[in-house]
Amino acid sequence: MDIHPLLQAIRDNIAKIMIGKQHVVDLLLIALLSRGHVLIEDVPGVGKTTLAQAFARSLNLSYNRIQFTPDVLPSDITGFNLFSLQHGNMEFIPGAIMSQIVLADEINRSSPKTQSSLLEVMEERQVTVDGVSRPVPQPFMVLATQNPIEYTGTFPLPEAQLDRFILRTHLDYPNHIEELAILERHRHPPQLSDLQPVADRDDITNLQQRTDDIIVSDPVLEYIARIAEKTRIHEALVLGMSPRASIALMQAARARAVLLSRSFVTPDDIQALAQPVLLHRLVLRPEEVKNRHSAAKILIDLIGSIPVPAVR
């Protein structure tokens, strides 16, 4: 697979800490180049936090981890104003969101009010406190995690929150060979603090600008639009693709083209990213859930029913 040398360097650097998971790293890179956010849904202990830390260190970006619990307040995330006795005025105390890479760990363990404090910053890259808006550092990316198995004490993410994530992915358990490699490596475990950056803010900004320049032909735009329309009228779906989802699919496809050293998007890019970009946005009718029908199977069949455009 062709890949930009800088992106390959990031991959290789993360591999010093993480065994396998190259496909997940690629999705994180796609989200980063698209200026998007990622929801990582998986069981505890598979390396979600380690991956986020290695990702931030490789890029030499500031990193903050927010451990979401029921007692976390919106002001803990966005920041708050506090009267300063020394200066005799109100001073802004930045919240944990004021970082370039933010790990929202177990995001579904916080209340809906606290979850909603992320809506503005994920969409507009700013926080508003007492009527004053402040931009967050750029580039900015939220990596959120949640445990799909444990439901006690959790608050499901509403559709408006899910729609803010450009894609959702899973780490999954390692295979046998990867498990052995993990055990071998942890005889003398590598230290995250020893991981050196291989990119910086300017590198990421340049790659994001290159992503914006990737060509999306009219047939590909038509292909995305047809997929969106089909999801909105599909009898098994209560909620189909929003216009934000269509834009997300286009932007993610552009980033995949950069990873593959192409100057244009192909239908293959759309098909490869349809599930990570769209599945968390589609809502099945209750009877479909009861009959154990899956959104993935519906999406595969739906896309398969649409003629693939020829792109030159």
N, C-alpha and C positions, 0 to 999 in steps of 0.2 A: 504493500500500500504506500503510495506517495504521501508525504506529509511535510509540511513546512519544518525546516531544521529546528527552529526555535520551539515549535510545538513538540517535536520529537524529544528535544532536550528536557522539556517539562515532564513528559511521559517517563523518560528514563530516570529522572531525578525522583519522582514519586515512587517508582518501582524499587528504589533503595529501601523504602519503608514498607510499601504495600506489595504483597505477593498477588500476581494476577490482577483482575479487575480492570484490565485495560479498556474494556468497553465502557465502564463507568467513568473512568478518567476522560475518555474521549467525549462523553456526554457532558461532563463538567466543563471541558474546554469549549464545546459547542455553545453551552449556556453563557460562558464568560465572553466569547466573541460576539454573542448576540445581545449582550448586556442584560441577560436574564437571570432568573433565580431557579434553584433546584430543590425539589422535595425528594429526600431519600427515605424510602419506607422499607424498614427491615427489622428483624429481631435484634435484641441486644447482643453485643459481643462480636459482631462481624467486621468492625473496623470503621464505622461511620465517622467517629470523632477523629481518629487517626488520619483518615483520608482528608478530612477538611483541614487539619493542621498542616499536613504535608503539602497540600495544594497551596495554601497561603504562603508557607515558607518558600516553596519553589518559585513563587512569583514575587517574593520580597514585598508583600503587601501587609498592611496592618490587619490584625486578626483579633476578634473578640468572640467569646463563647457565652451565650445566654442559656442558662439551665432553666427551662420553663417549668414552673411549679404553680399550684393554685394561688400562692401568695405573691407572685410576681405582679407588680403594678405597671400600668402603661407608662408612668413617669420613670420607672426603672429602665425602660427601653428608650424612650424618646428624650429624656432629660427633663429638668425642671428649673424654675427660677427660685433663687434663695436670696433673702436680704443679707447684704454684707455689712456688718458693723464697721469694718475697717474703712470701706469706701462710701458707705452711706447710701447705697443704691442696690437694686436688684441685679444679681449676676446669674447668668445661665450656667447650670451644671450639666455638662453633656451626659447623655445616657449611653448605654452599651451599644446602641446602634451606630454610634459615630465611629465606624471603622470600615475598612474596605471589604474585608471578608468577614461575614457574621455567621456564626453557627448558631442557629435557633434549635437547640437540642430538646427533643421531645416536645415539640411545639404544641401538640394536642393536649398537654397536661395543664395548660393555662386556660383561664376563663375566656369566653368570647370577647369580653371587653379588652383584655390584654392582647389577644390575637389581632383584634381590629386595629391596634396601634401600629401594626406593621403595614396596613393597607396603603397609606399615603407614601411611606418611604419606599416601598417596593415598586410603586408605580411612578412616582414623581421625583424620587431621589432627594427628598427633603423631609424634614420634620417641622411641624408647626406647634409651638408651645406659647400659650397666652397671646395668640394672634401674630406671632413673629415666626416666619419660616426661615429655616437654616438648611443649606445643602449638606449632604453627607459627603465624605471623601470619595473621590473617583479614582479608579474604577470601583464600582460597588456591587456586591453580590451577596445574597442571602442563601445559605445552605441550611435547609430545615430538615430535621429528622422526626420520624414518628414510628412507634411500634405498632404493627398492624394486628398483633395478636392480643395484646392486653387492652381491655376496655374500661376496667375499673378506674375511676378518678380521671377519666379523659373527656375531652370535649371535641367532638368531630369538627374538622375544619369545614366552614361553610363554603358554598360554591364560589362566592366572591373572593375568598382567600385562595382557594385552589387555583382559580383562574389567573392569579398573579404569578404562578410558577410556570416558567416556560416549558419545563418538563419534569417528569417524575421518573425515578429509577430505583432499582433494587441492587444491593450488593450480592445477595445470595450467599449460601454456604460455599466454602472452597471445595474443589474436587480432591480426590485422593492425593494426587501429586502435589497440588498446591498446599494441602494440609501438612504433608511431610516437609515441604520447603519452609512453611511457617514455623513448624516445630524446630527444624534445623537452625533457622535464623535466630530463634529466641533462646537457643542455648547461650548466646551472647547477644541479647537484643540490641538492635540499633537505636540510637538516641535521636529523637526528633530535633533536639537542640543542636545536633551536629550537621543537620541537613542544610546545605548552602543554597542560596537562591541562584537560579539560572536565567531569570528574567526580571524585569522591573516594570514600573508603571508606564514608562514611555513605550516599552515593547508591547505591552497589552493594548495601549491606546492605538498604536500603529496597526496592530492586528485587527482591532475592532473597526478601524477606518477602512482597512482592506476588505473586511467582510461587507461593509456597506456598499462597496464598489462591485461586488459580485453581480453578474447579470442574471436577471430573472425574466425570461422571455414571456411573451403573451400566452403561448400555449400552456406554460407551467402555471401562470396566474389563473388561467381558466380551469386547469386541473384542480388547484386548491379550492377555487370557488365551487366547483361541482361537488367536491368532497364535503364542503361545509353545508351546501344545500341539502345533500342527501342525509346528513346527520340530523338536520332540523325537521325533516319530514318522515324520518324512519319510525315505523310503528312501534318498535321496541324501546325507543328512547323518549324520555320526558324532556331531557335537556341535551341539545346538540352543541355544535361549535359556535362560539361567539365570534364576532369580528376580531377580538383580541387573539383568539385561538388561531384564526387564519393568518394573522400577521406573525404570530409566534412560529407557526409552521414554516412560513416563508423565510423568516430570519434565521431559524435553526438550520434550514436547508442551505442557506448561504454560508453559514459557518462550517457545515459539513463539506461544502465545496472547497473551502479554504484548507481544511484538513487533508483533502484529497488532491490539493494543488491544482484545482480547476478554477477557471474564471467565470463559470456559469453554473446554474442549478439545473439538474436533470430530474425527471420523474423518479428515478431511483432514490434520490435524496429525500423526496417527499415520502415515498413508501417506507424507507428505512427509519424515518423519524416520526411517522404517524402515531405509533403506539406510545412512545415516551412523551410526546407532546400533547396527545389528545385524550388518552384513556382516562386521566384523572379529571377531565372536564365533562365527560359524557355521563349522564345519569339514566340508568335503566328504569323502566316501569316496574312497579312492585311484583307484578305477576311474572316478569322475566327473571327477576332475582329468585323468586320462589321456585321457578322451574330450572334453576341453576344454569341459565343461559349467561354467557359472559360477554362483557363489553368488547373484549379483545376479538372474540370470534365474530361478533356483529361487525366490528370495524374492518376486519380482514375481508369479510364477504362484501361489505359495502364498497370498499376500495376496489376489490376485484371486479365489481360490476360496472366500473367506470372505465371507458376506453383510455388507454395510456397515450398521451400525445407524443408525436415525433419531434424531437428537439435536435437541431443541427448545431 
